[in-house]
Amino acid sequence: MLKLLSMFFLVIYLPSWLAAQVFDERMSDWPVDFTLRGTVMVSPQPDPTEKVTRDFLRAGGKEPRVVEICFDGMLNESNVVTLREGAESIHVYQLQSQNGRLRPVEIRPPETAAQTIEKSLQKATAIWVCSTDPLDGKAKQWLQKQAPDLHACVQRGGVVLGCGDVCQLFGSQELVPAQPDISSSQVTSLPGLNLLPDVILQTNFAGNTAKPTLLKILTRFPKAIGIGMEPQTQLILRGRKVAAQGTGQLHFFTAANSRLPVREKTIAGSKNPRSNPYESLVDLTAWRRDAIDRTREIFPSAEPAIPCVPKGTLMIIGGGGMPAGLMEQFVERAGGKNARLIYVPCTERETLSSRDSRLVQSWRQQGVTSADVFHTKDRLKANQDEAFLKPLTEATGIFFGGGRQWNFSDSYYGTQAHRLMKEVLQRGGVIAGSSAGASIQARYLARANPLGNRDIMATGYERGGLGFISGVAIDQHFTQRRRQTDMSDLVDRYPQLLGIGIDERTALLVQKSRAKVIGDGDVYFYDRNKRSAEDKPDFLKLEAGKEYDLAKREIVLPE
């Protein structure tokens, strides 16, 4: 009886930070279609330039199947000949109004005259849609009906190019009128084709004089991204990266709110945009995430949860190789021969089998009960596919691989898979990860800019950690890549977080609030609640064998 009473009072007075793993991340905090498999191109000039045409055909594959759809007065022989070069087959249609109806007229090739536009679109690898004059209501309705086929072309790896006035429809909303009067106090919009997901596009953008119009419409659609296109500029969206072509610039905006100003960035054309991605590219997914973030509660919270792993074990590894014996510890803590292990790779590849993983093969050679790769780039699959999720329901150990940590966020944040990962700890299991797999374990996600790993704070991805432990920010390859100043900057901005920098071949083993250093290097703790003297380091460095209390933010002294 006394034992039962003791257990009762233990539960009643259990500190809140020793509660079970909490899953409060939301599926809606992340776009479902975070990347396109193909390409969307926008050229407000009616006649595509030679470079746009060449890129259009190249994006359509080695043997592009091109469908050209041109509205009244647009189609001419020179356009057909230009686009036909290098294409395996072309179906060309001109849309004409007759007796109040929109009638497709196939121009070439004559041997396929019986085919409908819909059948041609379903086979196309490249679709060119063009117009000179503003489209009337019937033309817009017709395009809306074709929207699923346009999206399908992009999602199977093809390309859709819009030229002329039709470009106004490529975003999620169309500004009405197509070229709004920037001095007008009334700004309206209609649903667009959303080929540029969550984008509101304004062509013939005239800098600061056009900016108020776009910002005004963004206040009505705060989760959208505004893009202003200067004249003689083309927009290219490949996958998730936006680049500019031509002599003008692209201007990007997110709406201001009560706590954040308007965010804006300008990029210009570059011969090799990936050589300097920070200046020449925009990651559209990160901007969409930022827009969503601006509609949510402030993150990180001014008072985050105290760092603690109530059940199970975290192994947070700094990359550059495993500390000696740590993988053996991982397997043993996960159940030894009875372990059911899952490897979660950090990759942009669509598919990856267990045959591609030497780690999984090594686990199987050790005779564990099961060892599998768990991987998808499909958030809906990660949220709904019961067969895919089943291994997580039985797992006793999960290992997150290295790479770029934003990949984990894209695939799993807020999904049922994410919930099941947390339940592995709740069952007393173990979660480990190296490099990217270390940073992703925190609720706050450090160094997750998809354009590169230069920034420790990445707008749009800071909320992207999987949150196995709260109240911390974790960086890796720490002294090897001279990241000390970066962590100082992070905790200066977010003093409520405990900064943790982990050297290569070094790990933190965390149980409850205790963190033990293992391996060849050191671990650095940045606590702005205990600011150092100006002539002293702003961190506490611990070597192997030392322990740190994450809740009390102090070294654990030997007993």
Backbone torsions as a table, in degrees:
resi	resn	phi	psi	omega
1	MET	NA	-44.0	179.9
2	LEU	-61.8	-38.6	179.2
3	LYS	-64.3	-41.2	178.9
4	LEU	-64.4	-41.1	178.1
5	LEU	-63.7	-38.0	179.1
6	SER	-63.5	-42.7	179.2
7	MET	-65.1	-37.6	-180.0
8	PHE	-61.9	-49.0	-179.1
9	PHE	-67.7	-30.2	177.0
10	LEU	-62.9	-42.9	178.5
11	VAL	-66.7	-43.5	-177.0
12	ILE	-61.6	-41.1	-174.0
13	TYR	-102.0	13.4	177.7
14	LEU	-62.2	126.2	-179.8
15	PRO	-56.5	146.4	-178.1
16	SER	-60.4	-30.4	-177.8
17	TRP	-77.1	-5.1	173.8
18	LEU	-101.7	14.1	178.4
19	ALA	-71.3	173.9	-178.3
20	ALA	-67.2	166.2	174.2
21	GLN	-55.8	132.8	-179.1
22	VAL	-103.5	130.5	174.7
23	PHE	-111.7	97.0	177.8
24	ASP	-123.4	10.6	174.3
25	GLU	-72.3	148.4	-171.7
26	ARG	-116.2	136.3	175.1
27	MET	-56.1	-36.0	-176.1
28	SER	-72.4	-9.1	178.0
29	ASP	-76.6	-4.4	-176.2
30	TRP	-136.8	136.7	176.5
31	PRO	-61.4	146.3	175.3
32	VAL	-76.6	-44.2	-179.5
33	ASP	-93.5	66.6	-172.2
34	PHE	-72.8	-14.9	176.5
35	THR	-150.4	147.7	177.4
36	LEU	-95.9	147.0	176.6
37	ARG	-79.4	-20.5	-176.2
38	GLY	-120.7	-146.3	-171.2
39	THR	-134.3	141.1	171.4
40	VAL	-121.4	129.8	-177.9
41	MET	-123.5	139.1	-178.6
42	VAL	-128.7	123.3	179.1
43	SER	-133.5	97.8	-176.8
44	PRO	-60.4	-19.2	175.0
45	GLN	-72.9	133.9	-176.1
46	PRO	-59.7	-39.9	179.8
47	ASP	-96.8	117.7	-179.4
48	PRO	-64.9	144.0	176.9
49	THR	-70.9	166.7	179.7
50	GLU	-59.6	-40.8	-179.2
51	LYS	-67.1	-42.1	178.0
52	VAL	-61.2	-44.3	179.3
53	THR	-61.6	-44.4	-179.7
54	ARG	-63.2	-44.5	178.7
55	ASP	-66.5	-35.3	178.5
56	PHE	-61.2	-48.8	-179.4
57	LEU	-68.5	-37.2	178.9
58	ARG	-64.3	-41.2	179.2
59	ALA	-66.9	-20.8	179.3
60	GLY	-79.2	-0.9	177.7
61	GLY	102.2	176.6	-177.9
62	LYS	-65.6	-32.0	177.6
63	GLU	-128.1	76.0	-174.8
64	PRO	-65.4	138.3	171.8
65	ARG	-106.0	104.2	-169.4
66	VAL	-100.1	133.5	169.5
67	VAL	-115.8	124.3	176.5
68	GLU	-106.5	127.4	177.3
69	ILE	-121.7	113.2	-175.6
70	CYS	-121.3	137.1	179.4
71	PHE	-90.4	169.9	-170.6
72	ASP	-39.3	131.3	172.1
73	GLY	78.4	0.8	-174.1
74	MET	-93.2	-40.6	-169.7
75	LEU	-72.9	133.6	173.3
76	ASN	-147.5	164.6	-173.4
77	GLU	-61.7	-35.3	-178.0
78	SER	-65.7	-38.4	177.0
79	ASN	-62.8	-45.3	-178.7
80	VAL	-60.9	-47.4	-178.1
81	VAL	-63.1	-42.7	-178.7
82	THR	-61.1	-47.9	-176.9
83	LEU	-75.2	-20.9	-175.8
84	ARG	-74.7	-24.1	-175.3
85	GLU	-59.1	123.9	177.1
86	GLY	81.4	1.1	-178.5
87	ALA	-95.3	141.3	-179.8
88	GLU	-69.9	-44.7	-179.3
89	SER	-151.4	145.9	-178.2
90	ILE	-131.8	132.5	171.1
91	HIS	-114.7	119.4	-175.4
92	VAL	-114.2	129.7	179.9
93	TYR	-128.3	140.7	170.6
94	GLN	-116.4	133.5	-178.4
95	LEU	-97.8	121.7	-177.7
96	GLN	-125.5	144.7	176.7
97	SER	-86.5	129.9	179.4
98	GLN	-144.7	121.2	-178.8
99	ASN	55.6	37.6	177.3
100	GLY	78.1	6.7	179.6
101	ARG	-120.6	151.7	177.6
102	LEU	-86.9	119.5	-174.3
103	ARG	-118.5	121.4	176.7
104	PRO	-76.1	133.7	176.4
105	VAL	-121.4	114.3	-179.4
106	GLU	-78.6	128.5	-177.4
107	ILE	-91.4	-45.6	179.2
108	ARG	-158.7	158.9	-7.1
109	PRO	-82.4	148.9	-174.2
110	PRO	-65.4	-26.7	-175.4
111	GLU	-69.2	-12.4	-180.0
112	THR	-111.8	23.9	-174.3
113	ALA	-59.6	-23.9	-177.1
114	ALA	-78.7	-15.0	-178.4
115	GLN	-71.8	146.0	174.2
116	THR	-89.2	162.3	177.0
117	ILE	-61.1	-39.0	-177.2
118	GLU	-59.9	-44.2	179.6
119	LYS	-64.5	-39.6	178.4
120	SER	-63.9	-42.3	-179.7
121	LEU	-62.9	-35.5	-177.9
122	GLN	-67.9	-20.4	179.2
123	LYS	-103.1	-8.3	-171.4
124	ALA	-70.3	144.1	168.1
125	THR	-104.2	-13.4	-179.9
126	ALA	-147.7	127.5	-177.8
127	ILE	-125.6	125.2	178.7
128	TRP	-110.8	120.0	179.1
129	VAL	-117.8	126.2	-174.3
130	CYS	-140.3	155.1	177.1
131	SER	-159.1	153.9	175.5
132	THR	-103.6	-55.8	-177.7
133	ASP	-88.4	160.9	174.9
134	PRO	-54.9	138.4	-178.7
135	LEU	-76.4	142.6	175.7
136	ASP	-84.0	176.7	-175.9
137	GLY	-59.5	-38.3	-179.2
138	LYS	-66.0	-40.7	179.1
139	ALA	-64.6	-40.1	179.3
140	LYS	-65.9	-41.2	178.1
141	GLN	-62.3	-40.4	179.8
142	TRP	-63.8	-43.3	179.0
143	LEU	-63.7	-39.3	178.6
144	GLN	-60.2	-36.8	178.2
145	LYS	-66.9	-29.0	179.8
146	GLN	-86.4	-5.2	-174.7
147	ALA	-54.1	-43.0	178.8
148	PRO	-58.3	-38.4	179.1
149	ASP	-70.8	-34.2	176.6
150	LEU	-65.4	-44.9	177.7
151	HIS	-63.6	-41.1	-178.9
152	ALA	-62.2	-38.6	177.8
153	CYS	-59.4	-45.3	179.9
154	VAL	-66.0	-42.2	-175.4
155	GLN	-73.1	-16.4	173.0
156	ARG	-96.5	15.6	173.2
157	GLY	97.6	7.3	-178.4
158	GLY	-88.0	-165.7	-176.8
159	VAL	-135.9	141.6	172.7
160	VAL	-122.3	126.0	179.9
161	LEU	-115.3	128.4	174.3
162	GLY	-110.5	129.8	178.9
163	CYS	-125.2	142.2	177.8
164	GLY	81.7	-154.0	-172.9
165	ASP	-66.6	-20.9	-179.8
166	VAL	-61.7	-20.8	-179.2
167	CYS	-57.0	-30.6	-178.5
168	GLN	-58.5	-23.9	-177.6
169	LEU	-87.9	-6.2	-171.2
170	PHE	-75.0	-17.6	177.5
171	GLY	-86.2	-172.3	179.3
172	SER	-76.3	-25.6	177.2
173	GLN	-133.7	143.5	175.1
174	GLU	-102.7	127.1	175.5
175	LEU	-70.4	134.0	-178.0
176	VAL	-124.0	126.9	-3.2
177	PRO	-65.4	168.3	-172.6
178	ALA	-54.3	-39.7	173.0
179	GLN	-115.2	87.9	-172.2
180	PRO	-64.4	148.1	176.1
181	ASP	-72.3	112.1	-173.0
182	ILE	-65.7	-16.1	178.3
183	SER	-90.0	-6.4	-176.8
184	SER	-77.0	143.2	177.1
185	SER	-84.6	-10.2	-178.8
186	GLN	-104.9	122.6	177.3
187	VAL	-125.7	122.2	-179.9
188	THR	-121.9	168.2	-179.5
189	SER	-152.3	161.0	174.6
190	LEU	-130.8	155.9	179.0
191	PRO	-58.5	137.8	177.4
192	GLY	-102.1	-168.9	-179.2
193	LEU	-81.7	-16.0	179.4
194	ASN	58.7	29.2	172.0
195	LEU	-67.7	-30.4	167.5
196	LEU	-99.5	95.2	-167.8
197	PRO	-62.5	130.2	176.9
198	ASP	60.5	30.0	179.3
199	VAL	-112.8	138.3	168.0
200	ILE	-111.3	117.8	-169.9
201	LEU	-102.7	134.5	173.8
202	GLN	-127.0	112.3	178.9
203	THR	-87.4	170.4	-175.1
204	ASN	50.7	41.5	-177.3
205	PHE	-70.6	125.3	-175.2
206	ALA	-110.3	51.8	173.9
207	GLY	60.0	-135.9	-173.1
208	ASN	-64.4	-23.3	178.9
209	THR	-74.1	-27.4	179.6
210	ALA	-94.5	-20.1	-175.2
211	LYS	-55.5	-44.1	-178.4
212	PRO	-58.2	-35.0	-179.9
213	THR	-63.6	-46.9	-178.4
214	LEU	-67.0	-40.7	179.5
215	LEU	-65.9	-33.9	180.0
216	LYS	-66.0	-42.7	-179.9
217	ILE	-68.8	-29.9	178.5
218	LEU	-66.9	-27.7	176.6
219	THR	-65.3	-25.7	176.4
220	ARG	-83.1	-25.5	-179.6
221	PHE	-128.5	71.9	-171.3
222	PRO	-66.1	-15.6	178.1
223	LYS	-90.6	4.4	-179.9
224	ALA	-96.1	160.4	174.5
225	ILE	-107.0	128.5	175.5
226	GLY	-90.7	130.9	176.1
227	ILE	-126.1	120.4	174.8
228	GLY	-100.0	126.3	-178.6
229	MET	-106.3	117.6	174.8
230	GLU	-69.4	157.2	176.5
231	PRO	-56.6	151.3	179.8
232	GLN	62.0	33.5	179.0
233	THR	-125.6	140.3	174.2
234	GLN	-116.2	148.6	179.1
235	LEU	-112.8	132.3	178.8
236	ILE	-124.3	117.4	174.3
237	LEU	-108.4	109.8	176.0
238	ARG	-112.3	115.2	-178.5
239	GLY	69.3	-91.0	-179.8
240	ARG	-137.3	-3.4	-176.7
241	LYS	-99.9	132.6	178.2
242	VAL	-104.9	131.0	175.8
243	ALA	-127.3	159.3	177.9
244	ALA	-108.0	148.9	170.1
245	GLN	-129.1	159.4	177.2
246	GLY	96.6	-167.6	-173.7
247	THR	-94.5	-10.0	-179.3
248	GLY	-98.1	-164.8	-177.3
249	GLN	-129.3	160.9	172.2
250	LEU	-109.3	135.3	-179.2
251	HIS	-116.5	127.0	-176.0
252	PHE	-112.5	140.3	-178.4
253	PHE	-141.3	144.2	161.8
254	THR	-120.4	152.7	-174.5
255	ALA	-70.1	149.1	172.5
256	ALA	-76.7	160.2	170.7
257	ASN	-139.6	-167.0	-173.4
258	SER	-66.8	-19.7	-177.5
259	ARG	-118.8	-12.5	-176.4
260	LEU	-131.1	140.2	177.2
261	PRO	-77.5	174.4	172.9
262	VAL	-57.9	135.4	172.4
263	ARG	-99.7	135.3	179.4
264	GLU	-146.1	152.4	178.0
265	LYS	-151.6	146.8	179.4
266	THR	-124.6	133.8	175.0
267	ILE	-128.4	152.8	178.0
268	ALA	-122.7	169.4	-179.9
269	GLY	-64.1	149.8	179.4
270	SER	-145.2	143.0	178.1
271	LYS	-64.6	-32.5	179.6
272	ASN	-139.9	79.5	-174.2
273	PRO	-60.1	-28.5	-178.2
274	ARG	-74.6	-12.5	176.6
275	SER	-72.4	-24.1	176.4
276	ASN	-142.5	69.6	-171.3
277	PRO	-62.2	-31.5	-178.1
278	TYR	-63.2	-29.8	-177.7
279	GLU	-98.3	-25.8	-169.5
280	SER	-111.5	-9.4	-176.2
281	LEU	-129.3	156.9	169.2
282	VAL	-127.1	129.2	173.7
283	ASP	-84.5	106.9	-173.4
284	LEU	-64.5	-34.6	179.7
285	THR	-63.3	-42.9	179.1
286	ALA	-63.0	-38.9	177.9
287	TRP	-68.5	-39.2	176.9
288	ARG	-63.5	-39.3	177.6
289	ARG	-64.1	-39.8	178.6
290	ASP	-62.4	-43.3	179.3
291	ALA	-61.7	-42.2	176.5
292	ILE	-63.2	-44.4	-179.1
293	ASP	-56.7	-36.0	-177.8
294	ARG	-68.1	-15.4	177.6
295	THR	-96.5	-1.7	-177.9
296	ARG	-102.6	178.7	176.3
297	GLU	-66.9	159.9	-178.1
298	ILE	-61.3	136.8	176.5
299	PHE	-137.8	138.8	-6.0
300	PRO	-71.0	154.1	179.9
301	SER	-60.3	148.6	176.9
302	ALA	-62.5	-25.1	177.9
303	GLU	-131.3	76.7	-179.7
304	PRO	-66.6	162.3	177.4
305	ALA	-60.1	147.0	178.9
306	ILE	-66.5	135.3	-178.6
307	PRO	-61.1	120.8	-179.2
308	CYS	-165.7	144.2	173.5
309	VAL	-117.5	93.4	-171.6
310	PRO	-57.4	-39.7	179.9
311	LYS	-133.1	154.0	177.8
312	GLY	77.5	-168.7	-172.9
313	THR	-138.4	140.1	169.5
314	LEU	-108.2	138.4	170.8
315	MET	-120.1	111.0	-173.2
316	ILE	-110.9	109.8	-167.0
317	ILE	-112.4	135.6	-172.4
318	GLY	-79.6	5.8	178.9
319	GLY	86.0	-178.5	177.5
320	GLY	69.9	20.6	-179.2
321	GLY	114.1	158.3	-177.1
322	MET	-91.4	139.8	169.3
323	PRO	-58.4	145.4	-176.6
324	ALA	-56.0	128.9	174.8
325	GLY	81.1	-3.5	-175.4
326	LEU	-71.6	-37.7	178.9
327	MET	-64.7	-36.7	176.6
328	GLU	-63.3	-39.4	176.2
329	GLN	-63.0	-41.0	179.9
330	PHE	-58.3	-48.9	-178.7
331	VAL	-64.0	-42.6	-178.1
332	GLU	-64.6	-44.2	-179.8
333	ARG	-67.5	-24.6	178.6
334	ALA	-84.1	-2.5	176.6
335	GLY	124.6	1.6	179.0
336	GLY	62.8	-128.0	179.5
337	LYS	-63.3	-23.9	179.7
338	ASN	-88.6	3.0	-175.3
339	ALA	-67.0	143.0	171.2
340	ARG	-118.2	103.9	-167.5
341	LEU	-108.2	146.0	179.1
342	ILE	-131.0	132.3	173.5
343	TYR	-105.8	123.8	178.3
344	VAL	-108.0	104.0	-178.9
345	PRO	-75.3	157.0	178.3
346	CYS	-111.3	93.2	-172.3
347	THR	-148.7	155.5	173.5
348	GLU	-89.6	-4.9	179.1
349	ARG	-64.9	143.7	-179.0
350	GLU	-69.0	-39.9	-176.2
351	THR	-130.9	153.0	177.7
352	LEU	-159.4	125.0	-178.2
353	SER	-101.9	167.1	178.6
354	SER	-62.7	-23.2	178.1
355	ARG	-67.3	-21.6	-179.6
356	ASP	-84.4	-3.9	-173.6
357	SER	-114.6	113.3	175.7
358	ARG	-68.5	-29.4	179.1
359	LEU	-63.5	-47.1	178.9
360	VAL	-61.9	-41.3	178.8
361	GLN	-61.3	-39.8	179.5
362	SER	-67.0	-37.6	176.7
363	TRP	-62.4	-42.6	-179.5
364	ARG	-64.5	-36.4	178.5
365	GLN	-66.4	-24.7	177.1
366	GLN	-79.0	-7.5	175.0
367	GLY	83.5	24.6	176.9
368	VAL	-68.1	161.9	-176.5
369	THR	-60.9	-43.3	177.7
370	SER	-155.0	151.3	177.4
371	ALA	-151.4	123.1	-174.3
372	ASP	-143.5	158.0	169.5
373	VAL	-87.5	136.2	176.2
374	PHE	-119.5	112.6	-174.0
375	HIS	-156.0	135.0	170.2
376	THR	-157.9	154.1	170.7
377	LYS	-109.4	9.7	-176.7
378	ASP	-106.5	106.9	-177.4
379	ARG	-64.5	-32.6	178.1
380	LEU	-67.2	-38.9	175.8
381	LYS	-62.7	-42.6	179.4
382	ALA	-67.1	-14.6	-177.7
383	ASN	-106.3	-20.9	-168.9
384	GLN	-129.6	-21.7	-171.5
385	ASP	-81.4	101.4	-174.8
386	GLU	-63.7	-37.9	179.5
387	ALA	-65.6	-41.4	178.3
388	PHE	-65.0	-38.6	-175.4
389	LEU	-78.9	-16.6	-172.6
390	LYS	-54.3	-43.1	179.7
391	PRO	-56.6	-32.8	179.2
392	LEU	-67.7	-30.6	-178.6
393	THR	-68.8	-19.0	-178.3
394	GLU	-111.9	-6.0	-172.0
395	ALA	-65.4	144.3	172.5
396	THR	-112.0	-11.8	178.4
397	GLY	-153.7	138.8	177.7
398	ILE	-126.9	135.1	175.7
399	PHE	-121.6	121.5	178.0
400	PHE	-94.7	128.4	-175.8
401	GLY	-82.2	-179.5	-179.5
402	GLY	-93.1	162.5	-178.5
403	GLY	151.2	-132.8	176.2
404	ARG	-114.2	116.9	-166.7
405	GLN	-63.8	-20.3	178.8
406	TRP	-63.3	-22.4	176.4
407	ASN	-60.8	-40.0	177.6
408	PHE	-62.2	-43.9	179.9
409	SER	-60.6	-46.9	-178.9
410	ASP	-56.6	-40.2	-173.8
411	SER	-82.2	-37.8	-164.2
412	TYR	-123.7	-18.8	-173.1
413	TYR	-55.0	125.2	175.6
414	GLY	77.4	1.5	-177.4
415	THR	-89.0	173.5	174.2
416	GLN	-63.2	-34.7	176.0
417	ALA	-58.9	-41.5	178.7
418	HIS	-60.8	-45.1	177.7
419	ARG	-59.1	-45.6	-177.2
420	LEU	-67.0	-31.5	175.5
421	MET	-61.9	-42.6	178.7
422	LYS	-65.9	-31.9	-179.3
423	GLU	-70.1	-22.4	174.0
424	VAL	-59.2	-44.5	176.1
425	LEU	-65.2	-41.7	-178.4
426	GLN	-60.3	-29.1	176.8
427	ARG	-82.6	1.2	-179.4
428	GLY	91.8	13.6	-179.5
429	GLY	-79.9	-167.8	-175.8
430	VAL	-129.5	137.8	173.5
431	ILE	-121.2	128.2	179.8
432	ALA	-128.3	160.7	176.4
433	GLY	-171.1	146.8	-177.6
434	SER	-118.8	139.9	178.0
435	SER	60.0	-112.8	175.7
436	ALA	-55.9	-35.7	179.0
437	GLY	-69.1	-12.4	172.9
438	ALA	-85.1	-51.0	-177.1
439	SER	-61.8	-35.0	-174.8
440	ILE	-68.2	-15.6	-176.9
441	GLN	-72.7	-21.6	179.0
442	ALA	-82.6	158.4	174.5
443	ARG	-70.6	-41.8	172.9
444	TYR	-82.0	130.2	-177.2
445	LEU	-102.1	115.4	179.2
446	ALA	-91.3	149.2	171.2
447	ARG	54.9	59.8	-174.4
448	ALA	-126.9	28.7	175.8
449	ASN	-73.1	120.0	-179.3
450	PRO	-64.3	-15.4	178.9
451	LEU	-79.6	-17.2	-179.3
452	GLY	166.4	170.6	-175.5
453	ASN	-99.1	22.4	-177.4
454	ARG	-73.3	-33.2	-172.4
455	ASP	-97.5	130.3	175.2
456	ILE	-81.6	-24.6	176.1
457	MET	-113.3	115.8	-173.4
458	ALA	-117.4	108.0	-179.9
459	THR	-57.2	130.2	-178.9
460	GLY	98.0	-20.5	-178.3
461	TYR	-120.7	0.4	-178.1
462	GLU	-63.4	-31.7	178.9
463	ARG	-81.9	7.3	-168.0
464	GLY	-89.7	1.0	179.3
465	GLY	-68.1	156.6	-178.6
466	LEU	-83.9	-8.4	165.0
467	GLY	69.2	36.7	173.0
468	PHE	-71.4	-20.6	173.5
469	ILE	-142.5	138.4	-176.8
470	SER	-105.2	169.3	171.9
471	GLY	76.2	9.4	-178.1
472	VAL	-134.1	161.5	168.3
473	ALA	-127.1	129.1	-172.1
474	ILE	-115.4	127.6	173.4
475	ASP	-121.9	157.2	-173.6
476	GLN	-132.8	178.3	-173.8
477	HIS	49.4	43.9	-156.5
478	PHE	-68.8	-69.1	180.0
479	THR	-76.0	-26.6	179.7
480	GLN	-61.7	-33.7	178.5
481	ARG	-108.4	15.3	173.2
482	ARG	53.1	55.8	-174.9
483	ARG	-100.1	12.8	-176.4
484	GLN	-62.2	-44.9	-178.7
485	THR	-63.6	-35.8	178.3
486	ASP	-59.7	-44.3	-179.7
487	MET	-68.0	-34.3	175.3
488	SER	-60.7	-42.8	178.6
489	ASP	-63.1	-39.4	-177.8
490	LEU	-64.6	-48.4	-177.2
491	VAL	-75.4	-19.5	170.7
492	ASP	-65.5	-40.6	179.0
493	ARG	-75.7	-39.0	-177.1
494	TYR	-122.9	73.7	-177.1
495	PRO	-64.8	-14.5	178.0
496	GLN	-73.1	-16.4	-179.9
497	LEU	-92.6	145.9	170.8
498	LEU	-90.8	117.5	179.3
499	GLY	-83.2	134.9	-179.8
500	ILE	-129.3	118.7	175.7
501	GLY	-112.2	128.2	-173.3
502	ILE	-119.3	127.6	178.0
503	ASP	-70.0	165.1	174.9
504	GLU	-67.2	152.3	-177.1
505	ARG	54.1	34.2	-178.2
506	THR	-139.4	148.6	-178.1
507	ALA	-143.7	157.6	167.4
508	LEU	-109.0	128.0	174.4
509	LEU	-103.0	114.7	-171.6
510	VAL	-113.7	127.0	170.8
511	GLN	-135.8	130.5	-170.5
512	LYS	50.7	-122.6	-179.4
513	SER	-104.4	5.6	-178.9
514	ARG	-91.7	133.3	178.8
515	ALA	-126.5	119.9	-178.6
516	LYS	-107.4	134.7	-179.5
517	VAL	-84.3	132.5	-180.0
518	ILE	-132.9	139.9	171.6
519	GLY	118.3	-163.9	-170.7
520	ASP	-87.8	-24.1	-174.2
521	GLY	-108.0	-153.3	-176.3
522	ASP	-123.4	165.0	173.4
523	VAL	-122.5	138.0	-174.0
524	TYR	-115.2	129.9	-178.8
525	PHE	-113.9	127.1	-177.8
526	TYR	-112.7	111.0	-175.9
527	ASP	-123.8	106.5	-179.8
528	ARG	-76.6	-5.9	171.8
529	ASN	-74.5	-15.4	-179.9
530	LYS	-129.5	69.5	-175.7
531	ARG	-65.4	134.2	-178.0
532	SER	-81.4	163.3	173.4
533	ALA	-64.7	155.7	-174.5
534	GLU	-58.5	-31.6	-177.6
535	ASP	-92.6	9.7	-179.4
536	LYS	-116.6	154.4	175.9
537	PRO	-60.5	150.5	-179.7
538	ASP	-93.4	24.4	-179.7
539	PHE	-141.1	165.8	173.3
540	LEU	-113.5	124.8	-177.1
541	LYS	-105.7	129.7	178.1
542	LEU	-123.7	138.3	178.0
543	GLU	-98.3	178.7	-176.6
544	ALA	-55.3	139.4	178.3
545	GLY	95.3	-20.6	-179.5
546	LYS	-81.4	155.4	179.0
547	GLU	-125.0	149.8	-178.8
548	TYR	-132.6	135.6	176.9
549	ASP	-90.5	109.0	-175.9
550	LEU	-68.9	-28.2	-179.4
551	ALA	-76.7	-44.8	-178.8
552	LYS	-86.8	-12.5	-178.0
553	ARG	56.7	56.0	179.0
554	GLU	-155.6	157.3	177.3
555	ILE	-66.1	140.9	173.1
556	VAL	-86.2	115.8	-177.7
557	LEU	-78.5	145.9	178.4
558	PRO	-59.6	142.8	179.0
559	GLU	-79.3	NA	NA
